[in-house]
Amino acid sequence: MIDVRDLRRTFGAIHAVKTVSFDVTEGEVFGFLGPNGAGKTTTISMLCTLLRPSAGAATVNGFDVANERSDVRRSIGLVFQQTTLDDALTAEQNLRFHAFAYGVSADVRERRLRELLTMVELWDRRADRVRTFSGGMKRRLEIARGLLHHPRVLFLDEPTLGLDPQTRRRIWEYLGELREREGLTIFMTTHYMDEAEQCDRIAIIDHGQIVALDTPAGLKGAVGGDLITIDTPNPEAAATELRDRFGLKAILAAGTISFQVQGGETFLPDFIRSFGRPIAAIGLRRPTLDDVFLHLTGREIRDGVGSVDGSPALDGERAR
Amino acid sequence: MTELYRGLWVVAYRELLTFVSDRTRIAASLVFPILFLVIFGAGFGGIVGQMAGGVDLLTFMYPGIVAQAVLISSLFAGVSVVSDRESGFLREILVAPLSRTGIVLGKAIGAAGVAMLQVLMLLVLAPIVGVRLDPVMIAQLVPIVLVLSFVLAGIGILIASFAPTQQGFQLFMQMLVFPMIFLAGVFFPVDSVPAWMQFLSKINPATYGVDAIRHVFLGSGPAAAGLGVSVLGHTMTLVEEVALIAVLGVVFLGAAAWRFGRNE
């Protein structure tokens, strides 16, 4: 559905995206995870034909993003980071404008409009001006709008940025529903870990390059297993026993011992039975995508204010 | 071609929809011209008395006020580009499968449509200021308002393409709009002012629009009596003025479409 080959984009001397390649198959939810400025928005802008690639090629729904821009645009739905609704118009008027602009026929338009507004629970508010909507309502309306012309791929750029957890969950429910019903392919960027977990596959992007691409489980598996922590009266002795009897390398920090094992939940019962010392508390934590990112880049995703500004095209609007 | 055509009508449709659903803007577009007519008419009418050709000030001003409404609402096309850019809605327009030229033309046509609605509303005042209306006049007004709108919308969108923020743009527009209105001969005959001001008036495209509308309302009598616009000793006729505005419209809209296509 999306096929990207050696895609590159430079802004003057800045290499916002340096040689990115990947495929997204039909019906897949594909995530782009990375800190701000990693090149996510630049990549999405190229795939949406808003920005011309400096080099390389990409097709969306079989159409070339550089030469068949109108066909690409008709194949995709877009939800941006910042809202792109007309505040002065009503929800319905915003959707109708979109249908007109994409040439959706009148009978399809009204049916689809009702169906989508009902799904995002805004049917009752359809005649209200968007100005009166909350941030979450606006985002839901934008998702409905992005789907109005039956796109094959939905692009979501940080779809739940700045929304409360309840609204975020709701939006994920809609997306799941759509995917099931319409076989929609979803391409999204995010820097929320819990959001990335919802994807079938994730590409981790840093400094304009893909550093890893796998399923969430696969990525986490590569980190080195589950993290186990133990509180015990004599941590030094416990660490020694772990090394000698179990062959595990334990780290001692603030009186707590921690170590990594594969398959933590099956390891623990045996371990507790055979461990010769008293245990005050025991903890098991699965590796998160945060750990994956830390492992791959040596940085936390949150403090990753990259040196590359990856989104001039959408933030500045005028860059070309 | 379908993308040009579709861009043109959806953008124009939305401009009109925004206007008709904004009651404040509708009210303002009617109240300001009335204020101008009443205050300037009453304020200067007594001093000026009758003008050349037996025209009184209020009658002279009325076509100018109509033209002023066209001027303001057409230049607004530029404001709407900048505010769409700031609200983000411009991006919704830009990612749709629409041609850039179609979008610019749609803004201009939308502005012309809004101008036309305002002109029709102002026609209600005609009997009060002593201007007789007939269907032929209205038929003549339509094309004049259209071409005048296109020039001014073109200028507005062209300026908008250089303006990074709405505040800066609005400030600049105010510096442009008021001199443009005052120099266009809305309130006084252009040919009777000092030479330096005549020069400024005559390089102002709006001057010819104001005069063309005045020709329609008052006939060619007042122009012959010295209330018209003469360029290099030649008094401009209605046809010449419309032709001039049309050419300028093509130039400015063309430039606006080119800048817009390149920048956005």
Interface residues (C-beta under 8 A of the other chain):
Chain A: C48 T49 L50 R69 S70 R73 R74 L78 F80 Q82 T83 T84 L85 D86 D87 A88 L89 Q93 F97 H98 F100 A101 Y102 G103 L314 E317 R318 R320
Chain B: T2 E3 R6 G7 W9 V10 Y13 R14 L17 T18 S21 D22 D84 R85 S87 G88 F89 L90 R91 E92 I93 L94 V95 A96 P97 L98 P164 R262 N263 E264
